[in-house]
Amino acid sequence: MTRLKHGDRSQAVAQLQKSLNARGANLVADGDFGDATEKAVRAYQASIGLVVDGVAAGKTLAALAGADVSRLLKHQDLVAAAKRLGVELAAVYAVNEVESAGEGFLSNGRPAVLFERHVMFDRLKLARAPGDDVQQLEQRALDLAVKYPNLVNAKPGGYAGGTAEHQRLASARQLDDTCALEAASWGAFQIMGYHATTLGYASVQAFVECMQRSEAEQLEAFVRFIEADPALLKALKGRKWAEFAKRYNGPAYARNLYDVKLERAYERHSGTHAQKAAA
């Protein structure tokens, strides 16, 4: 995915500058993404209501090309989320940037998903009604793991990535619709389907419908997830990035430098146009 930011120098930046000029900017199309270009990007993002981060990535470039941005996350969505959670806007901006990579939908318009075959294995063994035979459920899970190891497995793996994850999910849904939907993470903030009812959704199917609707709905799920975990909310309020990353991403957070990325993103967004706009 093309991602143009401050400090970049390329023909793609020159084309970006020309596109911004066509919408009222007054830039020299020299291919150098400096302060003036970042300011113009922010101004354009603000003018159409997108998240104002000064980075020309998929959403901003698509908007400049005339694409429909109605399902995409807006600056005001993040403002409302920050107010509801009682945290700094820059902190919400940081989480949005790092945890979602700024994208809740794939190039084909479907929500971002990642199917977890080991979660599918566990969900299949779960007794859901008083009459359920746990032994039978466990045996069924084991049988399916032998027959479809890429979809049901005690170990993580088998990832296809991108739009191909929807193909894996569709195959898993043929085995068990509810378990498959619960075994996938959904949208920009990667909320697992099995959290659906805990977060107040009527069912995992209802949750998925919301995730397919817009990035604002995906943000709503994230806000509910944070609200449901007082320790996570406290870490976000206090900008305790290592604690937040550990609780949100799991024990492997340090290997992926989530805490470092969150802190850097927060520092970058503090005092920016986005913060001032909320004042």
C-alpha positions as MATLAB code, in Angstrom:
seq = 'MTRLKHGDRSQAVAQLQKSLNARGANLVADGDFGDATEKAVRAYQASIGLVVDGVAAGKTLAALAGADVSRLLKHQDLVAAAKRLGVELAAVYAVNEVESAGEGFLSNGRPAVLFERHVMFDRLKLARAPGDDVQQLEQRALDLAVKYPNLVNAKPGGYAGGTAEHQRLASARQLDDTCALEAASWGAFQIMGYHATTLGYASVQAFVECMQRSEAEQLEAFVRFIEADPALLKALKGRKWAEFAKRYNGPAYARNLYDVKLERAYERHSGTHAQKAAA';
ca = [
       0.000    0.000    0.000;
       1.325    3.403   -0.960;
       2.048    5.532    2.079;
       3.536    8.990    1.508;
       4.758   10.959    4.508;
       6.995   13.795    5.617;
      10.559   13.302    4.358;
       9.636   11.205    1.310;
      10.996   12.186   -2.094;
       9.564   10.554   -5.201;
       7.534   10.947   -8.364;
       4.542    9.709   -6.365;
       4.937   12.706   -4.040;
       5.034   15.022   -7.074;
       1.758   13.488   -8.290;
       0.286   13.947   -4.819;
       1.279   17.608   -4.868;
      -0.382   18.063   -8.271;
      -3.570   16.428   -6.992;
      -3.595   18.702   -3.944;
      -3.010   21.744   -6.163;
      -6.061   20.730   -8.205;
      -8.033   21.058   -4.951;
      -6.792   24.477   -3.967;
      -3.294   23.958   -2.606;
      -0.389   26.026   -3.864;
       2.535   23.615   -3.807;
       5.637   23.323   -5.930;
       5.364   19.854   -7.467;
       8.988   18.989   -6.768;
       8.432   15.522   -5.307;
       9.679   16.596   -1.865;
       7.214   15.862    0.967;
       8.116   18.740    3.266;
       6.258   20.904    5.766;
       4.140   22.649    3.127;
       2.989   19.366    1.606;
       2.148   17.896    5.015;
       0.145   21.025    5.841;
      -1.717   20.707    2.538;
      -2.464   17.038    3.189;
      -3.839   17.892    6.631;
      -5.948   20.685    5.178;
      -7.388   18.369    2.537;
      -8.112   15.617    5.074;
      -9.871   18.130    7.314;
     -11.884   19.521    4.403;
     -13.462   16.144    3.643;
     -13.668   14.984    7.267;
     -11.064   12.220    7.169;
      -8.682   11.435   10.027;
      -6.192   14.330   10.019;
      -2.737   12.772   10.292;
      -0.794   14.461    7.488;
       0.008   11.111    5.878;
      -1.177   10.382    2.343;
      -2.013    6.697    2.476;
      -4.792    4.567    1.031;
      -7.783    6.570    2.214;
      -6.445   10.021    1.364;
      -5.130    8.903   -2.019;
      -8.423    7.175   -2.800;
     -10.360   10.324   -1.894;
      -8.101   12.411   -4.130;
      -8.863    9.948   -6.924;
     -12.592   10.485   -6.424;
     -13.470    7.387   -4.398;
     -16.412    7.249   -1.993;
     -15.170    7.790    1.566;
     -18.525    7.568    3.330;
     -17.655    4.271    5.105;
     -14.253    5.489    6.277;
     -13.290    6.715    9.727;
     -13.677   10.454   10.249;
     -11.826   12.866   12.499;
     -15.023   13.545   14.421;
     -15.423    9.826   15.105;
     -12.085    9.839   16.921;
     -12.980   13.054   18.737;
     -16.208   11.445   20.005;
     -14.365    8.263   21.035;
     -11.735   10.222   22.981;
     -14.434   12.184   24.804;
     -16.426    9.047   25.623;
     -13.365    7.254   26.999;
     -12.033   10.328   28.761;
      -8.618   10.110   27.098;
      -6.512   12.480   25.022;
      -7.374   12.682   21.342;
      -3.703   12.106   20.482;
      -3.857    8.787   22.341;
      -6.842    7.630   20.278;
      -5.097    8.818   17.118;
      -2.021    6.795   18.117;
      -4.012    3.614   18.693;
      -5.866    4.107   15.421;
      -2.580    4.508   13.544;
      -0.671    1.630   15.121;
      -3.335   -0.984   15.810;
      -5.351   -0.541   12.639;
      -2.651    0.632   10.230;
      -5.391    3.059    9.290;
      -7.397    0.535    7.270;
     -10.627   -1.227    8.207;
     -11.599   -2.397    4.729;
      -9.718   -4.295    2.065;
      -9.287   -3.229   -1.552;
     -12.391   -5.219   -2.522;
     -14.537   -3.331   -0.006;
     -14.826   -6.148    2.517;
     -13.828   -5.659    6.167;
     -10.308   -6.611    7.181;
     -10.309  -10.035    8.851;
      -7.790  -12.550   10.113;
      -9.052  -16.078   10.648;
      -7.496  -17.959   13.569;
      -7.725  -21.716   13.098;
      -6.644  -22.469   16.693;
      -9.498  -20.301   17.994;
     -11.889  -22.188   15.699;
     -10.639  -25.415   17.294;
     -11.351  -24.076   20.791;
     -14.757  -22.596   19.942;
     -15.936  -25.887   18.439;
     -15.302  -27.595   21.799;
     -17.337  -25.040   23.731;
     -20.622  -26.183   25.297;
     -23.280  -23.573   24.540;
     -26.481  -25.199   25.809;
     -27.341  -27.306   28.876;
     -27.763  -30.473   26.821;
     -24.466  -30.238   24.964;
     -22.170  -33.245   25.294;
     -18.671  -31.833   25.808;
     -17.022  -35.117   24.906;
     -18.863  -35.233   21.585;
     -17.969  -31.614   20.858;
     -14.305  -32.268   21.558;
     -14.311  -35.327   19.334;
     -15.935  -33.375   16.514;
     -13.260  -30.697   16.809;
     -10.530  -33.344   16.650;
     -12.149  -35.005   13.628;
     -12.430  -31.686   11.783;
      -8.813  -30.877   12.639;
      -7.723  -34.076   10.909;
      -9.883  -33.402    7.858;
      -9.394  -29.623    7.582;
      -6.104  -28.753    9.343;
      -5.906  -25.337    7.709;
      -9.262  -24.370    9.204;
      -9.331  -26.264   12.511;
      -6.083  -26.812   14.358;
      -4.691  -26.794   17.879;
      -1.839  -24.601   16.636;
      -1.994  -21.103   15.102;
      -1.039  -20.662   11.463;
      -2.268  -21.215    7.937;
      -2.686  -17.492    7.327;
      -3.302  -16.415    3.740;
      -3.513  -12.668    4.335;
      -5.596   -9.929    2.734;
      -8.681  -10.871    0.748;
      -7.710  -14.574    0.885;
      -8.592  -14.592    4.595;
     -12.235  -14.222    3.561;
     -11.919  -17.409    1.519;
     -10.617  -19.280    4.571;
     -13.422  -17.808    6.660;
     -16.075  -18.788    4.103;
     -14.828  -22.379    4.148;
     -14.820  -22.419    7.948;
     -18.367  -21.051    8.047;
     -19.517  -24.121    6.129;
     -18.288  -26.213    9.049;
     -19.842  -24.022   11.751;
     -21.020  -20.476   11.077;
     -20.959  -19.136   14.626;
     -17.607  -20.668   15.572;
     -16.003  -19.413   12.358;
     -17.199  -15.841   12.833;
     -16.051  -15.944   16.456;
     -12.628  -17.214   15.366;
     -11.815  -14.182   13.211;
     -10.614  -10.726   14.187;
     -12.622   -7.978   12.542;
     -12.097   -4.495   11.200;
      -9.556   -1.782   11.788;
      -9.071   -2.632   15.467;
      -8.898   -6.431   15.083;
     -11.628   -7.225   17.600;
     -12.167  -10.982   17.883;
     -15.655  -12.183   17.064;
     -15.942  -14.172   20.282;
     -16.135  -10.890   22.224;
     -19.397   -9.947   20.458;
     -21.998  -10.708   23.118;
     -19.744   -9.498   25.952;
     -19.538   -6.157   24.144;
     -23.313   -5.885   23.928;
     -24.044   -7.237   20.450;
     -27.032   -9.566   20.135;
     -24.918  -12.228   18.437;
     -21.659  -12.618   16.579;
     -23.667  -12.379   13.359;
     -25.028   -8.981   14.450;
     -21.502   -7.904   15.351;
     -20.237   -8.887   11.894;
     -23.010   -6.915   10.216;
     -21.814   -3.827   12.066;
     -18.186   -4.485   11.122;
     -19.228   -4.634    7.473;
     -21.075   -1.327    7.678;
     -18.360    1.261    8.344;
     -15.105    2.026   10.113;
     -17.113    4.117   12.558;
     -18.881    0.902   13.622;
     -15.496   -0.776   13.934;
     -14.359    2.068   16.186;
     -17.522    1.593   18.257;
     -16.502   -2.027   18.870;
     -13.042   -0.862   19.931;
     -14.512    1.678   22.361;
     -16.768   -0.991   23.871;
     -13.749   -3.295   24.193;
     -11.781   -0.639   26.074;
     -14.763    0.224   28.285;
     -15.142   -3.446   29.209;
     -11.583   -3.627   30.579;
     -10.918   -1.041   33.344;
      -7.198   -1.875   33.441;
      -6.881   -1.346   29.689;
      -8.704    1.966   29.907;
      -6.505    3.057   32.813;
      -3.375    2.235   30.790;
      -4.652    4.258   27.844;
      -5.571    7.225   30.037;
      -2.160    7.155   31.689;
      -0.342    6.591   28.391;
       1.270    3.472   29.853;
       2.030    2.133   26.396;
       3.763   -1.095   27.404;
       0.860   -2.040   29.693;
      -1.712   -1.094   27.053;
       0.106   -3.022   24.319;
       0.506   -6.085   26.546;
      -3.204   -6.163   27.365;
      -4.367   -5.359   23.835;
      -1.874   -7.373   21.761;
      -0.796  -10.086   24.178;
       2.623  -11.037   25.562;
       4.312  -10.824   22.142;
       3.746   -7.071   21.990;
       7.404   -6.235   22.708;
       8.647   -8.352   19.817;
       6.561   -6.219   17.452;
       7.487   -2.975   19.267;
       3.823   -2.050   19.702;
       4.562    0.018   22.785;
       7.357    1.940   21.053;
       5.207    2.550   17.979;
       2.306    3.759   20.136;
       4.510    6.163   22.080;
       6.043    7.599   18.931;
       2.647    7.978   17.277;
       1.276    9.708   20.378;
       4.179   12.154   20.433;
       3.681   12.893   16.746;
      -0.043   13.561   17.151;
       0.268   15.628   20.335;
      -0.109   19.300   19.551;
      -0.999   18.683   15.898;
      -3.875   20.139   13.965;
      -5.984   17.195   15.109;
      -5.512   18.113   18.761;
      -6.178   21.785   18.145;
      -9.315   21.036   16.190;
     -10.810   19.332   19.245;
     -10.071   22.214   21.565;
];
